[in-house]
């Protein structure tokens, strides 16, 4: 009888152990699932930030134009405007800021002061500004800027070439200054288009890399879960 009792108790212990194993496996599956979801969430956030993030700082056009107009109205000179311009951009184009904002409504930190002054002047004409004194001051600042910094919108090597031409022409520079300024403006616009094209290409590359990463991770996670389920079924049968 005691031998039968011992055998019966051993069978009960084995059954208990058998019942405990699936529970442990189920807990492992839950943990693995949570870890997989966290990893996927981090990958999605990383890919989105990588593809659509921006290292540049921004500020709304309306705010910059209003500040510049106020400074000009208060008698600010070109150097004061440049100092303001070098410190005013403070908004990152992050993952969440982009949702309710358009880049077309913002100036990027690499925009030239000349562009902003011309935009203010154009807005004055479009709105029929009655402040002729302020408009005249804006026009004077544009002329001074073009005289002192005619090639600021260009890349460094391009700017050096134009500056060398100006130095070599010496007094004759005034004869062709308008043509060179127009050429500089056109080249600056082309540079912006090239930069935008490269940015779009880079975004496409990042999206492709992220898609490839997702394509690799999903099958691995699915395979992991399939193996877990198969193991649980085998354990339940035993």
Rosetta blueprint (number, residue, H / E / L):
1 X L
2 X H
3 X H
4 X H
5 X H
6 X H
7 X H
8 X H
9 X H
10 X H
11 X H
12 X H
13 X H
14 X H
15 X H
16 X H
17 X H
18 X H
19 X H
20 X H
21 X H
22 X H
23 X H
24 X H
25 X H
26 X H
27 X H
28 X H
29 X H
30 X H
31 X H
32 X H
33 X H
34 X H
35 X H
36 X H
37 X H
38 X H
39 X H
40 X H
41 X H
42 X H
43 X H
44 X H
45 X H
46 X H
47 X H
48 X H
49 X H
50 X H
51 X H
52 X H
53 X L
54 X L
55 X L
56 X L
57 X E
58 X E
59 X E
60 X E
61 X H
62 X H
63 X H
64 X H
65 X H
66 X H
67 X H
68 X H
69 X H
70 X H
71 X H
72 X H
73 X H
74 X L
75 X L
76 X L
77 X L
78 X H
79 X H
80 X H
81 X H
82 X H
83 X H
84 X H
85 X H
86 X H
87 X H
88 X L
89 X L
90 X L
91 X E
92 X E
93 X L
94 X L
95 X L
96 X L
97 X H
98 X H
99 X H
100 X H
101 X L
102 X L
103 X H
104 X H
105 X H
106 X E
107 X E
108 X E
109 X L
110 X L
111 X L
112 X L
113 X H
114 X H
115 X H
116 X H
117 X H
118 X H
119 X H
120 X H
121 X H
122 X H
123 X H
124 X H
125 X H
126 X H
127 X H
128 X L
129 X L
130 X L
131 X L
132 X H
133 X H
134 X H
135 X H
136 X H
137 X H
138 X H
139 X H
140 X H
141 X H
142 X H
143 X H
144 X H
145 X H
146 X H
147 X H
148 X H
149 X L
150 X L
151 X L
152 X L
153 X L
154 X L
155 X L
156 X H
157 X H
158 X H
159 X H
160 X H
161 X H
162 X H
163 X H
164 X H
165 X H
166 X H
167 X H
168 X H
169 X H
170 X H
171 X H
172 X H
173 X H
174 X H
175 X H
176 X H
177 X H
178 X H
179 X H
180 X H
181 X H
182 X H
183 X H
184 X H
185 X H
186 X H
187 X H
188 X H
189 X H
190 X H
191 X H
192 X H
193 X H
194 X H
195 X H
196 X H
197 X H
198 X H
199 X H
200 X H
201 X H
202 X H
203 X H
204 X H
205 X H
206 X H
207 X H
208 X H
209 X H
210 X H
211 X H
212 X H
213 X H
214 X H
215 X H
216 X H
217 X H
218 X H
219 X H
220 X H
221 X H
222 X H
223 X H
224 X H
225 X H
226 X H
227 X H
228 X H
229 X H
230 X H
231 X H
232 X H
233 X H
234 X H
235 X H
236 X H
237 X H
238 X L
